Amino acid sequence: MFRVMIVAAVAFAPAGARTIAVAAGPEAQERLQTALIDAKPGDTVKLAAGRFALTEGLSLDVASVTVAGAGAGQTVLSFDGQKGEGEGLLVTSKDVTLRDFAVENARGNGIKGKASDGISFVRLRVVWTGGPKVTNGAYGIYPVSSTNVLITQIEVRGASDAGIYVGQSKNIVIRDSHAEGNVAGIEIENSYNADVFGNTATHNTGGILVFDLPGLPQMGGHSVRVFRNKVIANDTPNFAAAGNIVAQVPTGTGIMVMANRDVHVFDNDIDGNGGAAVMLVSYQSSFTDKTYNPLPREVAVRGNRFGRNGFAPAFPGGKELAGAVGGTLPPVMWDGVTAYTVPGGAAAGGEARLAINDLPMLDLGLKMQGTPVSAAKPQLVQVAAMVTLPEPAAVVLPADQLARAAAR
């Protein structure tokens, strides 16, 4: 049973709220940035249709402001001539709604929200028009260290890390969006309570990633539901910069869960991915953080619809593993890691508690974190283990935030 809880309400503009109109044309950089500085809580910065030729990144640090264009196909913030390496637009305030415009060719990230409570990204388009390149910005939509994040009806193409990325945040909804031609289509990292549904991730290196990494201010990612998505033909060769964690994502990955807890993957359409349709793995690199758990655990995979996947695994040893089980990888692949060494201490770990009903599953049998795939002792799991895991609660966002997002 799906329990997506979206609460509607009527929004009321504060008394004295203004609409600050900004047109494209000469001196658009100064006029638009001035509007973002001069805005007061409750104001709307209204961007007219047209192409805004910008040479520097934009920033907004005023709370309760809406930035609205005439439509993602009509209002374009063009950063073709951007001089710096920063974001196209950086938001550092709360209760902000960004809707109905496009960002093209930002030198750095497309749109970033930092430490923003109640930020909504609505009907936006973020693209790098030159196709997949390592020199493209890392992230398209990029809220980090934020709470109550809504990302809906977004299109992102060409990000050299993740098209839609939410990191170190809480209470997240990503829905009805399209990620294509990125390294990672959609990525949830080190975050708590996320619903990712109704999206299409196609022709990325990897479709949807749920990661937890060591050494960050917020760790222990948990309670993520990935459902009713279309994860189709993710086949773009990895073009991430060397050293980035997503540079390790194999081309053809459908959905990948790494070192997270309480993740449910269900009711998705997964087809045409040459690598693993669903991959459950531990964090493989060495780490020094004694509080970090590198294992995926309490993960459920059920009721997904699988087409043809696993026919061209690109990770080291992938072809040999596929050959050992009939030529293609089965719907789910787990590295089989159940133990790790606490830095400076003894071994830790235990039962992974996986509820895998989409079978068969390939268990690589690696046992200890950091063991290379070349040491795999693969076996097919044909019978579901008798494990029942409670589904995480649906994410509920504040009614006033949803009302602002629904406004036209």
C-alpha positions as CSV (number, residue, x, y, z in Angstrom):
1,M,0.0,0.0,0.0
2,F,1.4,3.4,-1.0
3,R,1.2,6.0,1.7
4,V,2.3,9.2,-0.1
5,M,1.0,12.0,2.1
6,I,0.9,15.3,0.4
7,V,-1.1,17.9,2.3
8,A,-2.7,20.9,0.4
9,A,-3.5,24.3,1.9
10,V,-4.3,27.8,0.8
11,A,-1.4,30.1,0.9
12,F,-1.8,33.7,1.9
13,A,0.7,36.4,0.9
14,P,1.9,38.6,3.7
15,A,0.5,42.1,3.8
16,G,2.6,44.3,1.6
17,A,4.1,41.5,-0.5
18,R,5.4,42.8,-3.8
19,T,6.0,41.4,-7.3
20,I,9.4,42.6,-8.5
21,A,9.5,42.3,-12.3
22,V,12.8,41.6,-14.1
23,A,13.1,41.5,-17.9
24,A,15.8,40.0,-20.0
25,G,18.1,42.3,-22.0
26,P,21.0,44.7,-21.3
27,E,22.5,44.7,-17.7
28,A,20.4,41.7,-16.8
29,Q,23.0,40.5,-14.4
30,E,22.9,43.6,-12.2
31,R,19.2,44.1,-12.4
32,L,18.4,40.5,-11.4
33,Q,20.9,40.3,-8.6
34,T,19.6,43.7,-7.3
35,A,16.1,42.3,-7.2
36,L,17.2,39.2,-5.3
37,I,19.0,41.5,-2.7
38,D,16.1,44.0,-2.4
39,A,13.4,41.4,-2.0
40,K,11.6,41.2,1.3
41,P,9.9,38.2,2.8
42,G,6.7,37.4,0.9
43,D,7.9,39.0,-2.3
44,T,8.0,37.4,-5.7
45,V,10.8,38.1,-8.1
46,K,9.1,37.6,-11.5
47,L,11.4,36.8,-14.4
48,A,9.9,37.7,-17.8
49,A,10.2,35.4,-20.8
50,G,13.5,35.7,-22.6
51,R,17.1,34.8,-22.4
52,F,19.1,36.3,-19.5
53,A,22.8,36.5,-20.5
54,L,24.6,36.2,-17.2
55,T,28.3,36.5,-16.4
56,E,28.4,35.8,-12.7
57,G,26.5,33.5,-10.3
58,L,23.4,34.7,-8.6
59,S,22.6,34.5,-4.9
60,L,19.5,34.8,-2.6
61,D,19.7,35.0,1.2
62,V,16.2,36.5,1.9
63,A,13.6,34.2,3.5
64,S,10.2,33.5,2.1
65,V,10.8,34.7,-1.4
66,T,9.5,33.1,-4.7
67,V,11.6,33.3,-7.8
68,A,9.3,32.6,-10.8
69,G,9.8,32.6,-14.5
70,A,7.3,32.4,-17.4
71,G,8.1,28.7,-17.9
72,A,11.1,26.4,-18.2
73,G,11.0,26.7,-21.9
74,Q,10.5,30.5,-22.0
75,T,12.7,32.0,-19.2
76,V,16.3,31.0,-19.5
77,L,19.2,32.0,-17.3
78,S,22.1,31.5,-19.6
79,F,25.6,31.1,-18.0
80,D,27.4,30.7,-21.3
81,G,29.6,33.7,-20.4
82,Q,30.0,32.9,-16.7
83,K,33.4,34.0,-15.4
84,G,33.5,32.3,-12.0
85,E,33.2,28.6,-11.1
86,G,30.3,28.8,-8.6
87,E,26.7,28.0,-8.8
88,G,24.3,29.4,-11.3
89,L,22.0,30.3,-8.4
90,L,22.8,29.8,-4.7
91,V,20.0,30.0,-2.1
92,T,20.9,30.2,1.6
93,S,17.6,31.2,3.1
94,K,14.4,29.3,4.2
95,D,11.0,29.0,2.7
96,V,12.1,29.7,-0.8
97,T,10.2,28.6,-3.9
98,L,12.0,28.4,-7.3
99,R,9.8,27.7,-10.3
100,D,9.2,27.9,-14.0
101,F,12.6,28.8,-15.4
102,A,15.7,27.2,-16.9
103,V,19.4,27.3,-16.0
104,E,21.8,26.5,-18.8
105,N,25.6,25.9,-18.8
106,A,26.5,27.0,-15.3
107,R,30.2,26.7,-14.8
108,G,29.6,25.1,-11.4
109,N,26.4,23.6,-10.0
110,G,23.1,24.6,-11.5
111,I,20.9,25.6,-8.5
112,K,22.2,25.0,-5.0
113,G,20.3,25.3,-1.7
114,K,22.4,25.3,1.4
115,A,21.0,25.1,5.0
116,S,17.6,25.9,3.6
117,D,14.4,24.8,5.5
118,G,11.4,24.6,3.3
119,I,13.0,24.9,-0.2
120,S,11.0,23.9,-3.3
121,F,12.3,23.3,-6.8
122,V,9.3,23.3,-9.2
123,R,9.1,23.0,-12.9
124,L,12.7,23.8,-13.5
125,R,15.1,22.8,-16.3
126,V,18.9,22.6,-15.7
127,V,21.0,21.5,-18.6
128,W,24.5,21.6,-20.1
129,T,23.8,21.9,-23.7
130,G,27.1,20.4,-25.0
131,G,26.3,16.9,-23.9
132,P,28.2,14.8,-21.3
133,K,31.5,16.4,-20.5
134,V,33.7,16.2,-17.4
135,T,33.9,20.0,-17.5
136,N,30.2,20.3,-17.0
137,G,29.0,21.4,-13.5
138,A,28.8,18.7,-10.9
139,Y,25.1,19.0,-9.8
140,G,22.0,20.2,-11.5
141,I,19.6,20.6,-8.5
142,Y,21.6,20.5,-5.4
143,P,20.1,21.1,-1.9
144,V,22.4,20.2,0.9
145,S,22.2,20.4,4.7
146,S,18.5,21.3,4.3
147,T,15.2,20.3,5.7
148,N,11.8,19.9,4.0
149,V,13.0,19.6,0.4
150,L,10.5,19.4,-2.5
151,I,11.8,18.7,-6.0
152,T,9.0,18.2,-8.5
153,Q,8.6,18.3,-12.3
154,I,12.3,19.0,-12.9
155,E,14.4,18.2,-16.0
156,V,18.2,17.9,-15.6
157,R,20.7,16.8,-18.3
158,G,24.5,16.7,-18.5
159,A,25.6,16.9,-14.8
160,S,29.1,15.5,-14.3
161,D,28.1,14.2,-10.9
162,A,24.4,14.0,-10.2
163,G,21.5,15.6,-12.0
164,I,19.2,15.7,-8.9
165,Y,21.2,15.4,-5.7
166,V,20.1,15.8,-2.1
167,G,22.8,15.5,0.5
168,Q,22.9,15.6,4.4
169,S,19.3,16.7,4.5
170,K,16.0,15.6,6.1
171,N,12.4,15.2,4.9
172,I,12.8,15.0,1.1
173,V,10.3,14.5,-1.7
174,I,11.6,14.0,-5.3
175,R,8.7,13.3,-7.7
176,D,7.6,13.5,-11.3
177,S,11.0,14.5,-12.6
178,H,13.3,13.6,-15.5
179,A,17.0,13.0,-15.2
180,E,18.9,12.1,-18.4
181,G,22.5,12.1,-19.6
182,N,24.0,12.7,-16.2
183,V,26.5,10.5,-14.3
184,A,24.0,9.8,-11.6
185,G,20.4,10.6,-12.5
186,I,19.1,11.0,-8.9
187,E,21.1,10.7,-5.8
188,I,20.2,10.7,-2.1
189,E,23.3,10.9,0.1
190,N,23.7,10.9,3.9
191,S,20.0,11.9,4.2
192,Y,17.1,10.9,6.4
193,N,13.5,10.3,5.3
194,A,13.2,10.6,1.6
195,D,10.5,9.6,-0.9
196,V,11.7,9.3,-4.5
197,F,8.8,8.4,-6.8
198,G,7.2,9.0,-10.2
199,N,10.5,9.9,-11.8
200,T,12.2,8.8,-15.0
201,A,16.0,8.2,-14.9
202,T,17.3,7.2,-18.4
203,H,20.6,7.3,-20.3
204,N,22.6,8.2,-17.2
205,T,25.6,6.2,-16.0
206,G,23.5,5.1,-13.0
207,G,19.8,5.8,-12.6
208,I,19.0,6.2,-8.9
209,L,21.7,6.1,-6.1
210,V,21.1,5.9,-2.3
211,F,24.5,6.4,-0.7
212,D,26.0,7.0,2.8
213,L,29.6,8.2,3.0
214,P,32.0,8.6,5.9
215,G,33.6,11.8,7.3
216,L,30.6,14.1,6.8
217,P,28.7,16.2,9.4
218,Q,25.6,14.1,8.9
219,M,25.9,10.3,8.5
220,G,23.8,7.2,9.0
221,G,21.5,7.7,6.0
222,H,18.2,5.9,6.5
223,S,14.5,5.7,5.7
224,V,14.4,6.0,2.0
225,R,11.6,4.8,-0.3
226,V,12.3,4.5,-4.1
227,F,9.1,3.6,-5.9
228,R,7.0,4.0,-9.0
229,N,10.0,5.2,-11.0
230,K,11.1,4.3,-14.5
231,V,14.7,3.4,-14.5
232,I,15.4,2.8,-18.2
233,A,18.5,2.3,-20.4
234,N,21.1,3.9,-18.2
235,D,24.0,3.5,-20.6
236,T,26.0,6.7,-20.7
237,P,29.8,6.1,-20.1
238,N,30.9,7.5,-16.8
239,F,32.3,11.1,-17.3
240,A,32.7,12.1,-13.7
241,A,36.0,13.7,-12.6
242,A,38.5,11.3,-11.3
243,G,38.3,10.9,-7.5
244,N,34.6,11.6,-7.2
245,I,32.6,8.8,-5.5
246,V,30.3,8.6,-8.5
247,A,33.3,8.0,-10.8
248,Q,33.1,4.4,-9.4
249,V,29.5,3.9,-10.5
250,P,29.6,1.3,-13.3
251,T,27.9,2.2,-16.6
252,G,24.6,0.5,-16.9
253,T,23.6,0.6,-13.2
254,G,19.9,0.8,-12.5
255,I,19.4,1.4,-8.8
256,M,22.3,1.3,-6.4
257,V,22.1,1.3,-2.6
258,M,25.4,1.7,-0.7
259,A,25.9,1.7,3.1
260,N,22.3,2.8,3.9
261,R,19.8,1.6,6.3
262,D,16.0,1.1,6.0
263,V,15.7,1.5,2.2
264,H,12.7,0.1,0.3
265,V,12.9,-0.3,-3.5
266,F,9.5,-1.3,-4.9
267,D,7.0,-0.9,-7.8
268,N,9.6,0.4,-10.2
269,D,10.0,-0.3,-13.9
270,I,13.6,-1.3,-14.5
271,D,14.7,-2.2,-18.0
272,G,17.5,-1.9,-20.5
273,N,20.3,-1.4,-18.0
274,G,23.4,-3.3,-19.0
275,G,24.7,-3.6,-15.5
276,A,22.9,-4.6,-12.3
277,A,19.2,-3.7,-12.2
278,V,19.4,-3.3,-8.4
279,M,22.8,-3.3,-6.7
280,L,23.3,-3.5,-2.9
281,V,26.9,-2.8,-1.9
282,S,29.1,-1.8,0.9
283,Y,31.4,1.2,0.9
284,Q,34.6,-0.3,-0.4
285,S,37.3,2.2,0.3
286,S,39.2,2.5,3.6
287,F,37.9,5.0,6.1
288,T,38.9,6.4,9.5
289,D,35.6,7.4,11.0
290,K,34.9,5.1,13.9
291,T,31.1,5.9,13.8
292,Y,30.6,4.9,10.2
293,N,28.9,1.7,9.2
294,P,29.8,0.9,5.6
295,L,27.2,-1.9,5.1
296,P,23.7,-1.8,3.5
297,R,21.2,-3.2,5.9
298,E,17.5,-3.6,6.4
299,V,16.9,-3.2,2.7
300,A,13.8,-4.4,0.9
301,V,13.5,-5.0,-2.8
302,R,10.0,-6.2,-3.9
303,G,7.4,-5.9,-6.6
304,N,9.5,-4.3,-9.2
305,R,9.0,-5.0,-12.9
306,F,12.3,-6.1,-14.6
307,G,12.9,-6.1,-18.4
308,R,16.2,-7.0,-19.9
309,N,19.0,-6.0,-17.6
310,G,22.5,-7.3,-16.7
311,F,23.6,-8.0,-20.2
312,A,26.7,-5.9,-20.3
313,P,28.1,-5.4,-16.7
314,A,30.9,-2.8,-16.8
315,F,32.4,-3.3,-13.3
316,P,35.6,-5.4,-12.9
317,G,34.8,-9.0,-13.1
318,G,31.3,-8.3,-14.2
319,K,31.4,-10.3,-17.4
320,E,32.8,-13.3,-15.7
321,L,30.1,-13.2,-13.0
322,A,27.4,-12.9,-15.6
323,G,28.9,-15.8,-17.5
324,A,28.9,-17.9,-14.3
325,V,25.1,-17.5,-13.9
326,G,24.0,-18.0,-17.5
327,G,25.2,-14.9,-19.3
328,T,23.3,-12.1,-17.6
329,L,23.1,-10.8,-14.1
330,P,19.9,-11.6,-12.2
331,P,17.6,-8.7,-11.1
332,V,19.4,-8.1,-7.8
333,M,23.1,-8.3,-6.9
334,W,24.4,-8.0,-3.4
335,D,28.1,-8.0,-2.6
336,G,27.5,-10.3,0.4
337,V,29.5,-8.1,2.8
338,T,28.4,-8.6,6.4
339,A,31.5,-7.5,8.4
340,Y,34.0,-4.6,8.6
341,T,36.8,-3.5,10.8
342,V,36.2,-0.4,13.0
343,P,39.2,1.8,12.5
344,G,41.6,1.0,15.3
345,G,39.3,-1.6,16.7
346,A,37.8,-5.0,16.2
347,A,35.5,-6.5,13.5
348,A,31.9,-5.3,13.5
349,G,28.9,-6.1,11.4
350,G,26.3,-8.8,11.6
351,E,23.1,-9.9,9.8
352,A,22.3,-7.6,6.8
353,R,18.6,-8.2,7.2
354,L,17.6,-8.1,3.5
355,A,14.1,-8.7,2.4
356,I,14.6,-9.5,-1.3
357,N,11.4,-10.8,-3.0
358,D,12.6,-10.0,-6.5
359,L,14.6,-13.1,-7.2
360,P,17.0,-14.6,-8.2
361,M,19.6,-12.5,-6.3
362,L,23.3,-12.9,-7.0
363,D,25.2,-13.0,-3.7
364,L,28.9,-12.3,-4.3
365,G,29.9,-13.7,-0.9
366,L,32.6,-11.2,-0.3
367,K,32.0,-11.2,3.5
368,M,34.5,-8.6,4.6
369,Q,34.3,-4.9,3.6
370,G,37.1,-4.0,1.2
371,T,37.4,-7.5,-0.3
372,P,37.9,-7.1,-4.1
373,V,35.3,-8.5,-6.5
374,S,38.0,-10.8,-7.9
375,A,37.6,-12.8,-4.6
376,A,33.9,-13.3,-5.1
377,K,32.3,-16.7,-4.4
378,P,29.0,-16.1,-6.2
379,Q,25.9,-18.0,-5.6
380,L,22.3,-17.5,-6.7
381,V,19.7,-17.0,-4.1
382,Q,16.4,-18.5,-5.4
383,V,14.3,-18.5,-2.3
384,A,13.2,-15.4,-0.4
385,A,14.4,-15.3,3.2
386,M,11.8,-15.1,5.9
387,V,12.5,-11.4,6.7
388,T,9.8,-8.8,7.1
389,L,10.9,-5.2,7.2
390,P,8.5,-2.3,8.1
391,E,8.2,0.2,5.3
392,P,9.5,3.7,6.2
393,A,6.7,6.3,6.9
394,A,5.7,8.6,4.1
395,V,7.4,12.0,4.0
396,V,5.0,14.8,5.0
397,L,6.0,18.3,4.0
398,P,4.6,21.5,5.6
399,A,1.2,22.5,4.1
400,D,2.3,26.1,3.5
401,Q,5.4,24.9,1.6
402,L,3.2,22.8,-0.7
403,A,0.8,25.6,-1.2
404,R,3.5,27.9,-2.3
405,A,4.8,25.3,-4.7
406,A,1.4,24.8,-6.2
407,A,0.9,28.5,-7.0
408,R,1.1,29.7,-10.5
